[in-house]
Every structure is written in structure tokens, then in C-alpha cells.
Amino acid sequence: MWSVVGSPASPPFRLTIMSPAGEGTTGVFECEPEAVAITETGVTKIDDTRTGKIVGDEAGSTFPVGAAAAAAMALYTGRSDPRFVSATVRANPVRGWDLTIEIRKSDPAFIALSKAKAVSLMTTGTTGLVFLGSGDRKIIAAFVEQCRGS
């Protein structure tokens, strides 16, 4: 489920999770020099807070102009309240939207990721919670440590 690609010395250095429920979503944590870019792919049912309607997410849909406030995401690790950050949005080639945020490597949610019992990339769309076992935490902890050290 969790995998690491690359290394800090040979970017891109990424931690990836595939959705266990088969919804077709993935989460990608990409270590950058000063931050971590977090992308969730295939997000559906995003609520346009301006209109109260759901943003269309079938192939060929366009994100409504002015609905940028609907594109927000937070890293939730169960150790603090989620802090939503405005996300950039790209159409996913299959279905839904790919949302990306950047957080500091010193962000408490990123640091807590290595000890979390569950993790979620919370959005204003469909959101799930992934429970972590000790093997998952070992992979995640190594990534967080190496990313923060680079």
C-alpha cells in the first residue's frame, strides 16, 4: 500500500499510498527543498461553497471559475486539528480532480505522520481515513526523517 521512490540525493523523492478501498485515489508526498508537496488524485464530489452545489467530476468537466475556495486540503494524522490549505487543481484524466498543497517540512502534521495510527488527506470532496499498521509507520517514518534531513 505505501511505497517510497527515489532518495533525497536523487529526486524526485516520493512517498505514495494507493487507496485500499479501490476508489482510484492515491496520495503522493513529494519532498522538495523547503516543503512537502502533497497531492491526492481522483478527488470527487467537491463542494462548491459559493453555490452549495457539487463540482462536476466526470471526464471532460471543468472546474468552475471562482470556485477556488472549494479546492482545499489538509493532512490529518489524528494528533491535531486539520489545517486546510488552498490547493491547486488539475483535472484527473480518468475522473475527478487532482488537488495539491504544499506544507513546510516542520509542519506538525507532517512530523506527526510517522507516528500516526491513521491518516487522511481531507478535502471538501470525498475523504477517507487510512489506518496504519507498524509496517506502514516504519516506511513512513523513514521517509519523513530522510525528507526533513534533506
C-alpha positions in Angstrom: 0.0 0.0 0.0 2.8 2.5 1.0 5.9 2.8 -1.2 8.9 5.1 -1.4 10.5 6.1 -4.7 13.9 7.8 -5.1 16.0 9.4 -2.4 16.8 12.9 -1.2 20.0 12.7 -3.2 18.2 11.6 -6.3 14.9 13.5 -6.6 12.1 13.1 -7.1 11.8 11.6 -3.6 8.2 10.4 -3.0 6.0 8.5 -0.6 2.9 7.1 -2.2 -0.2 5.4 -0.9 -2.8 3.7 -3.0 -6.4 3.8 -1.8 -7.3 0.4 -0.1 -10.9 0.8 -1.0 -10.3 0.9 -4.7 -11.8 4.3 -5.3 -8.9 5.1 -7.6 -7.4 7.7 -5.4 -3.7 8.0 -4.5 -1.8 10.2 -2.1 1.7 11.4 -3.1 4.1 13.2 -0.7 6.9 14.7 -2.7 9.9 16.0 -0.7 11.1 19.4 -2.0 14.0 21.5 -0.8 11.9 23.6 1.7 8.5 21.9 1.7 6.5 18.8 1.0 4.0 18.8 -1.9 1.1 16.6 -1.1 -1.2 15.5 -4.0 -4.4 13.5 -3.8 -5.6 12.2 -7.2 -9.1 11.5 -8.3 -10.9 13.6 -5.7 -14.7 13.6 -6.4 -17.7 15.3 -5.1 -16.0 18.6 -4.2 -18.5 21.0 -2.7 -18.5 24.5 -4.3 -19.1 26.6 -1.2 -20.2 29.6 -3.3 -23.1 27.8 -4.9 -23.7 24.9 -2.5 -23.5 22.5 -5.5 -21.1 19.7 -6.2 -18.4 20.4 -8.8 -18.8 18.0 -11.8 -16.1 15.3 -11.8 -16.7 13.2 -14.8 -14.1 13.2 -17.7 -14.2 16.5 -19.5 -15.5 18.5 -16.6 -14.1 22.0 -15.9 -13.5 23.5 -12.5 -15.9 26.5 -12.1 -14.2 29.9 -12.3 -14.3 31.4 -8.8 -14.7 28.1 -7.0 -11.1 28.1 -5.8 -12.2 28.2 -2.2 -13.7 24.8 -2.8 -10.2 23.5 -3.5 -8.7 22.9 -0.1 -6.9 20.1 1.6 -5.4 19.2 5.0 -3.2 16.4 6.2 -4.9 14.8 9.1 -2.9 12.5 11.4 -5.1 12.4 14.5 -2.7 14.4 16.6 -4.0 17.9 15.9 -6.9 19.6 14.2 -6.6 19.6 10.4 -5.3 22.9 8.9 -6.9 23.4 5.5 -4.7 24.9 2.8 -5.8 26.2 -0.6 -5.0 23.6 -3.2 -4.1 23.8 -6.9 -6.5 21.8 -9.0 -5.9 19.8 -12.2 -8.4 17.6 -14.0 -7.7 13.9 -13.4 -7.5 12.1 -16.8 -9.8 9.3 -15.5 -12.3 11.0 -13.1 -12.3 13.8 -10.6 -9.6 16.3 -9.7 -6.0 16.2 -8.5 -5.5 18.5 -5.6 -2.0 19.6 -4.5 -0.9 21.6 -1.4 2.5 22.5 0.0 3.3 22.4 3.7 6.6 23.1 5.5 8.8 20.2 6.5 8.4 21.5 10.0 4.6 21.4 9.9 3.4 19.5 13.0 1.1 17.3 10.8 4.0 16.2 8.6 6.2 15.4 11.6 3.3 13.5 13.3 2.8 11.4 10.1 5.5 9.0 11.2 3.6 8.1 14.5 0.0 8.4 13.2 -2.4 5.5 13.7 -4.5 6.8 10.8 -4.0 9.4 8.1 -6.4 11.3 5.8 -5.9 13.8 3.1 -9.0 15.7 4.0 -10.7 17.8 1.2 -14.1 19.4 0.7 -14.8 16.4 -1.5 -14.8 12.7 -0.9 -12.4 12.0 2.0 -11.3 8.7 3.6 -9.3 7.6 6.5 -6.5 5.0 6.2 -5.5 3.1 9.3 -1.8 2.4 9.7 0.0 -0.7 11.0 3.5 -0.9 12.4 4.9 -1.8 8.9 3.3 1.3 7.4 4.7 3.5 10.1 8.2 2.2 9.6 8.1 3.1 5.9 6.5 6.5 6.6 8.9 7.3 9.5 12.0 6.6 7.3 10.6 8.9 4.5 9.7 11.7 7.0 13.2 11.5 8.6 15.0 11.5 5.3 12.9 14.3 3.8 13.3 16.5 6.9 17.1 15.9 6.9 17.5 16.9 3.3 
